[in-house]
Amino acid sequence: MDIIMPDYSNCLANLPNSILKAFGAETVGKTLPLADGFLQNEYRNVVVLLLDGMGTKIIERHLKEDGVFRSHLAGSYTSVFLPTTVAATTSAMSGLQPCEHGWLGWDMYYPQVDKNVTVFLNIEQNTDKPAADYNLAWTHTPYKSVVQRINEAGGTAYESMPFMPPFPQDIDTILERIKTLCSEPGKKYIYSYWSEPDGALHEYGSGSKEVFDMLASLEEKVSTLTDLEDTIVFITADHGHINTSSARIEDYPKIYECLKRNPSLEPRTLNLFVREGMEETFEKEFNKEFGDKFWLMKTEEVLERKMLGTAKERDDLQSYLGNYIAIATGDLSIYFTDADYRSMHAGLTEDEMLIPLIVFN
């Protein structure tokens, strides 16, 4: 399979910096050249709509060339690493690279409580038990959003997504809020997010009729944003998807007995804490079982390769990471929780890493 490395001069973390620049706010990283070209013109409204999981290969596979999404495709660029919702949407909202913001995967090890934690839910991995009596991610890895930065710089910015006030819970309500805000006077930025087609892709797989129907419906609804006056709309994604087979880490006792705790991050990029003195055995057994599907590296090598970003790393970044990281390069996911999906993301394949920049202007 074609492997795509994150390009931190042409990735999702760059788009919000183009927005900051357009609104006269201080940037926190490099801008996205493709977006900068469009933003040379003055618009009263600048909208970003992120559709979870809608990578470039997904729209090529499911949507017609003359449909509104593909006919308005300005180009493709890369997600960040990990190409997964926690890491990528945090970069989209903040303009920071994963090595800076520290939100890395669905499950993360937090040394402050010595637990694997489901980040967005603040619960212990694979349970419904609260991980702490405070929010671990927001306490230990806080960040400032682009919306906050624009408002603090004297501009006007809003959000339209299910988990921020006024909490729109479906795509129709999200789009109506965007239209209402765009009809109001004054220059403004609107960041919006919807959780599909990611959910449908996980359940039914890429190439399925259910995903085709989901995307066709999204395309039709979102196409109404082309009617907005004096507005530019950027439609993008946090990552793509790939159909995968599955394995369970506990079914490989020679590997599992080498671990101090369950893996974390994602089934396609595993964070592995290997017991001292068992490193050689672990490497041998892991590569024997999964070497044709996963790229096993020591964490130091991942950081040296700047895979989590080229910006200055958080001082505590390595404390969240194990001593090995295994990254999918083939069509296999290795699960360490009760989940099991037909399609996944967080690996380095082209299907997962490439995301579209669709522009209505």
C-alpha positions as CSV (number, residue, x, y, z in Angstrom):
1,M,0.0,0.0,0.0
2,D,1.1,3.6,-0.6
3,I,2.4,5.2,2.6
4,I,1.9,8.9,3.2
5,M,3.9,10.7,5.9
6,P,2.4,13.8,7.5
7,D,3.5,17.0,5.8
8,Y,3.6,19.7,8.4
9,S,3.9,22.5,5.8
10,N,0.8,21.2,4.0
11,C,-1.5,19.6,6.6
12,L,-4.6,20.1,8.6
13,A,-2.8,22.1,11.3
14,N,-1.9,24.8,8.7
15,L,-5.5,25.6,7.7
16,P,-6.5,27.2,11.0
17,N,-3.4,29.3,10.8
18,S,-4.5,30.7,7.4
19,I,-7.8,31.6,9.2
20,L,-5.9,33.4,12.0
21,K,-3.8,35.3,9.4
22,A,-6.9,36.4,7.5
23,F,-8.5,37.8,10.7
24,G,-5.4,39.6,11.7
25,A,-4.8,37.4,14.8
26,E,-1.4,36.0,15.7
27,T,-0.7,32.7,14.0
28,V,0.7,29.7,16.0
29,G,2.2,27.9,13.0
30,K,2.6,27.8,9.3
31,T,-0.3,28.7,7.1
32,L,-1.8,26.5,4.3
33,P,-0.7,27.9,0.9
34,L,-3.7,26.5,-0.9
35,A,-6.1,28.3,1.5
36,D,-4.0,31.5,1.6
37,G,-4.7,31.9,-2.1
38,F,-8.4,31.8,-1.6
39,L,-8.3,34.1,1.4
40,Q,-6.5,36.9,-0.5
41,N,-10.0,38.1,-1.3
42,E,-12.0,39.7,1.5
43,Y,-15.1,37.8,2.6
44,R,-17.6,38.8,5.2
45,N,-17.9,35.2,6.3
46,V,-15.3,32.5,6.5
47,V,-16.6,29.0,7.3
48,V,-14.8,25.7,7.9
49,L,-16.9,22.6,7.9
50,L,-15.1,19.5,9.0
51,L,-16.8,16.2,8.1
52,D,-15.3,13.4,10.2
53,G,-13.7,10.6,8.2
54,M,-14.4,12.1,4.7
55,G,-10.9,11.6,3.3
56,T,-10.0,12.2,-0.4
57,K,-10.2,8.5,-1.3
58,I,-13.6,8.2,0.3
59,I,-15.2,10.9,-1.9
60,E,-13.4,9.6,-5.0
61,R,-14.8,6.1,-4.2
62,H,-18.4,7.2,-3.4
63,L,-19.3,10.5,-5.2
64,K,-19.7,11.5,-8.8
65,E,-17.0,13.7,-10.4
66,D,-19.6,16.3,-11.4
67,G,-21.2,16.4,-7.9
68,V,-20.7,19.5,-5.8
69,F,-17.9,18.1,-3.6
70,R,-15.6,16.7,-6.3
71,S,-16.3,19.6,-8.7
72,H,-15.3,22.1,-6.0
73,L,-12.2,20.1,-4.9
74,A,-9.4,22.6,-4.8
75,G,-6.8,19.9,-3.8
76,S,-5.7,17.4,-1.2
77,Y,-3.3,17.7,1.7
78,T,-2.4,15.5,4.6
79,S,-3.9,15.0,8.0
80,V,-1.6,15.2,11.0
81,F,-0.2,12.1,12.8
82,L,-2.1,10.4,14.2
83,P,-4.8,10.7,11.5
84,T,-7.6,10.2,14.0
85,T,-10.3,12.3,15.4
86,V,-8.8,13.3,18.8
87,A,-5.4,14.4,17.3
88,A,-6.7,15.8,14.1
89,T,-9.8,17.8,15.2
90,T,-7.7,19.3,18.0
91,S,-5.2,20.5,15.4
92,A,-8.1,21.8,13.3
93,M,-9.5,23.7,16.2
94,S,-6.2,25.1,17.6
95,G,-3.7,25.4,14.7
96,L,-1.3,23.4,16.8
97,Q,0.6,20.2,15.8
98,P,0.0,17.0,17.9
99,C,3.5,17.3,19.5
100,E,2.3,20.7,20.8
101,H,-1.3,20.1,22.0
102,G,-0.8,16.5,23.3
103,W,-4.2,15.1,22.3
104,L,-3.0,12.1,20.5
105,G,-5.5,9.2,20.3
106,W,-8.9,7.9,21.4
107,D,-7.2,6.2,24.4
108,M,-4.2,7.8,26.0
109,Y,-1.9,6.9,28.9
110,Y,-2.0,9.7,31.6
111,P,1.0,9.4,33.9
112,Q,-0.7,11.7,36.4
113,V,-3.1,9.0,37.3
114,D,-1.2,6.0,35.9
115,K,-4.2,4.9,33.7
116,N,-5.2,4.5,30.1
117,V,-8.0,6.9,29.5
118,T,-10.6,7.4,26.8
119,V,-9.8,11.1,26.1
120,F,-13.0,12.7,25.0
121,L,-15.1,10.8,27.6
122,N,-12.6,11.1,30.5
123,I,-13.3,7.4,31.5
124,E,-10.9,4.6,32.2
125,Q,-10.1,2.6,29.1
126,N,-12.7,-0.1,28.3
127,T,-14.9,0.9,31.2
128,D,-17.6,3.4,32.2
129,K,-15.7,4.4,35.3
130,P,-14.6,8.1,35.5
131,A,-10.8,8.3,35.2
132,A,-10.6,11.2,37.7
133,D,-12.8,13.7,39.4
134,Y,-11.6,16.4,36.9
135,N,-11.1,16.4,33.2
136,L,-7.6,15.0,32.5
137,A,-7.1,16.2,29.0
138,W,-8.3,19.8,29.6
139,T,-6.3,20.0,32.9
140,H,-3.0,18.5,31.7
141,T,-3.0,19.4,28.0
142,P,-5.1,22.6,27.7
143,Y,-5.1,24.6,24.5
144,K,-6.6,27.8,23.1
145,S,-8.9,27.5,20.0
146,V,-8.8,29.6,16.9
147,V,-12.3,30.9,17.8
148,Q,-10.9,32.1,21.1
149,R,-7.8,33.6,19.5
150,I,-9.9,35.6,17.0
151,N,-12.3,36.8,19.6
152,E,-9.5,37.9,21.9
153,A,-7.8,39.7,19.0
154,G,-11.0,41.8,18.6
155,G,-12.6,39.8,15.8
156,T,-15.8,37.7,15.8
157,A,-15.8,33.9,15.7
158,Y,-18.3,31.2,16.4
159,E,-18.7,27.4,16.6
160,S,-21.4,25.2,15.2
161,M,-21.0,21.6,16.5
162,P,-22.8,19.1,18.7
163,F,-20.6,19.6,21.9
164,M,-20.5,23.4,22.0
165,P,-23.3,25.9,22.8
166,P,-26.0,25.9,21.5
167,F,-25.3,22.2,21.0
168,P,-26.8,21.5,17.5
169,Q,-27.3,17.7,17.4
170,D,-27.7,17.0,13.7
171,I,-26.3,18.2,10.4
172,D,-29.4,20.1,9.4
173,T,-29.3,22.2,12.7
174,I,-25.5,22.8,12.2
175,L,-26.1,24.1,8.7
176,E,-29.0,26.3,9.7
177,R,-26.8,27.9,12.4
178,I,-24.1,28.5,9.9
179,K,-26.6,30.2,7.5
180,T,-28.1,32.3,10.3
181,L,-24.7,33.5,11.5
182,C,-23.7,34.3,7.9
183,S,-26.7,36.5,7.4
184,E,-25.7,38.7,10.3
185,P,-23.6,41.9,9.6
186,G,-19.9,42.0,10.2
187,K,-16.9,39.9,9.4
188,K,-16.8,36.5,11.2
189,Y,-15.3,33.1,11.3
190,I,-17.4,30.0,11.9
191,Y,-15.9,26.6,12.7
192,S,-18.3,23.7,12.3
193,Y,-18.0,19.9,12.7
194,W,-20.2,16.9,12.1
195,S,-19.4,13.3,13.1
196,E,-20.3,11.6,9.8
197,P,-19.4,9.8,7.5
198,D,-17.0,8.4,10.2
199,G,-19.7,6.6,12.1
200,A,-21.1,4.9,9.0
201,L,-17.7,4.0,7.7
202,H,-16.8,2.3,11.0
203,E,-20.0,0.3,11.0
204,Y,-20.5,-0.6,7.3
205,G,-17.0,-0.1,5.7
206,S,-15.7,1.9,2.8
207,G,-17.4,1.0,-0.4
208,S,-20.7,0.1,1.2
209,K,-24.1,1.2,0.0
210,E,-24.8,2.7,3.5
211,V,-21.8,5.0,3.2
212,F,-22.7,5.9,-0.4
213,D,-26.2,6.9,0.8
214,M,-24.8,8.8,3.8
215,L,-22.3,10.8,1.6
216,A,-24.9,11.5,-1.1
217,S,-27.2,13.0,1.6
218,L,-24.4,15.0,3.2
219,E,-23.4,16.4,-0.2
220,E,-27.0,17.4,-1.0
221,K,-27.5,19.2,2.3
222,V,-24.1,20.9,2.4
223,S,-24.5,22.1,-1.2
224,T,-27.0,24.7,0.2
225,L,-24.0,26.6,1.6
226,T,-23.1,27.5,-2.0
227,D,-25.9,30.1,-1.9
228,L,-24.4,32.2,0.9
229,E,-23.4,35.7,-0.1
230,D,-20.0,37.2,0.5
231,T,-18.9,33.9,2.0
232,I,-16.1,31.3,1.5
233,V,-16.7,27.8,2.8
234,F,-13.8,25.3,3.3
235,I,-15.0,21.7,3.6
236,T,-12.5,19.3,4.8
237,A,-11.9,16.2,7.0
238,D,-9.8,15.1,9.9
239,H,-8.7,11.8,8.3
240,G,-9.8,9.2,5.8
241,H,-10.7,5.5,6.3
242,I,-9.5,2.1,5.2
243,N,-11.3,-1.3,5.4
244,T,-9.3,-3.6,7.7
245,S,-9.2,-7.1,9.1
246,S,-8.7,-7.4,12.9
247,A,-6.6,-9.1,15.5
248,R,-6.7,-8.9,19.3
249,I,-3.5,-8.2,21.2
250,E,-4.4,-10.7,24.0
251,D,-4.6,-13.5,21.5
252,Y,-0.8,-13.3,21.1
253,P,0.5,-14.3,24.6
254,K,4.2,-14.1,23.7
255,I,3.7,-10.4,22.8
256,Y,1.1,-9.6,25.5
257,E,3.2,-10.9,28.4
258,C,5.9,-8.4,27.4
259,L,3.6,-5.5,28.1
260,K,3.3,-3.5,31.4
261,R,-0.3,-2.5,30.5
262,N,-2.7,-2.6,27.6
263,P,-1.8,-0.6,24.6
264,S,-3.3,2.9,24.0
265,L,-3.8,5.4,21.2
266,E,-5.6,3.5,18.4
267,P,-5.9,0.0,16.9
268,R,-3.8,1.3,13.9
269,T,-1.2,3.1,15.9
270,L,-0.5,1.4,19.2
271,N,1.4,2.9,22.1
272,L,3.3,0.0,23.8
273,F,4.8,-0.1,27.2
274,V,7.2,-3.0,27.2
275,R,8.7,-4.5,30.4
276,E,12.3,-3.8,31.1
277,G,14.5,-6.6,29.9
278,M,11.9,-8.0,27.5
279,E,12.5,-5.6,24.6
280,E,14.4,-8.0,22.4
281,T,11.7,-10.7,22.8
282,F,9.0,-8.2,22.2
283,E,10.5,-6.9,19.0
284,K,11.2,-10.4,17.7
285,E,7.6,-11.7,18.4
286,F,5.8,-8.5,17.2
287,N,7.7,-8.4,14.0
288,K,7.2,-12.1,13.4
289,E,3.4,-11.7,13.8
290,F,2.8,-8.3,12.4
291,G,5.9,-7.1,10.6
292,D,4.3,-7.1,7.2
293,K,1.4,-4.9,8.4
294,F,2.9,-2.7,11.0
295,W,6.0,-0.5,11.3
296,L,7.4,-1.0,14.8
297,M,9.6,1.8,16.1
298,K,11.0,2.9,19.4
299,T,9.3,6.0,20.6
300,E,12.5,8.0,20.3
301,E,12.7,7.2,16.6
302,V,9.1,8.4,16.1
303,L,10.0,11.7,17.8
304,E,13.3,12.0,15.9
305,R,11.4,11.6,12.6
306,K,9.1,14.5,13.7
307,M,6.0,12.4,13.0
308,L,4.0,14.1,15.7
309,G,5.1,17.5,14.3
310,T,8.0,19.7,13.5
311,A,7.2,22.4,16.1
312,K,8.6,22.5,19.6
313,E,7.4,19.5,21.5
314,R,5.7,19.7,24.8
315,D,8.1,19.2,27.7
316,D,6.0,16.3,29.0
317,L,5.2,14.7,25.6
318,Q,7.3,11.5,26.1
319,S,5.6,10.8,29.5
320,Y,2.4,10.1,27.6
321,L,4.1,7.6,25.2
322,G,5.4,4.1,25.8
323,N,8.8,2.9,24.7
324,Y,7.5,1.5,21.4
325,I,4.9,2.7,18.8
326,A,3.5,0.4,16.1
327,I,2.0,2.1,13.1
328,A,-0.2,0.3,10.5
329,T,1.1,0.3,7.0
330,G,-1.2,-2.5,5.8
331,D,-4.9,-3.5,6.2
332,L,-4.9,-4.8,9.7
333,S,-6.1,-3.3,13.0
334,I,-4.9,-4.6,16.4
335,Y,-7.6,-4.1,19.0
336,F,-7.0,-3.8,22.7
337,T,-10.6,-2.8,23.7
338,D,-14.0,-4.4,23.1
339,A,-14.4,-2.4,19.8
340,D,-14.1,-4.0,16.3
341,Y,-14.9,-2.0,13.2
342,R,-15.1,-2.8,9.5
343,S,-13.2,0.4,8.6
344,M,-10.6,2.2,10.6
345,H,-8.1,5.1,10.6
346,A,-4.9,6.3,12.3
347,G,-2.4,4.4,10.1
348,L,-0.1,5.8,7.4
349,T,-1.9,4.6,4.2
350,E,-3.0,7.0,1.5
351,D,-6.6,6.2,2.3
352,E,-6.2,7.4,5.9
353,M,-3.7,10.3,5.5
354,L,-5.1,12.3,2.5
355,I,-7.9,14.8,3.1
356,P,-9.7,17.1,0.7
357,L,-10.0,20.9,0.6
358,I,-13.3,21.6,-1.0
359,V,-14.1,25.3,-1.5
360,F,-17.3,27.2,-2.1
361,N,-16.6,30.8,-2.9
